[in-house]
Amino acid sequence: MLVIGRDVGEVVTIGENIRIKVMAVEGGVVRFGISAPREVVVHRSEIYKRIKEQELERSSSS
């Protein structure tokens, strides 16, 4: 895992076309924006996990 310190307004670039910008840091909470092409799916980890569980349920019920 790569750990990077960034200040508000600074950006981390992943590959050619994914950018993560630190928008705010308040009380231990970091808010960031993600800019990526439409074909790149972006989810919070808990949402991604829920989607995968639902896909597994659908595939095992068919």
Stockholm file with secondary structure:
# STOCKHOLM 1.0

chainA/1-62         MLVIGRDVGEVVTIGENIRIKVMAVEGGVVRFGISAPREVVVHRSEIYKRIKEQELERSSSS
#=GR chainA/1-62 SS CCCCCCCTTCEEEETTTEEEEEEEEETTEEEEEEECCTTSCCCCHHHHHHHHHHHHHHHHHC
#=GC SS_cons        CCCCCCCTTCEEEETTTEEEEEEEEETTEEEEEEECCTTSCCCCHHHHHHHHHHHHHHHHHC
//
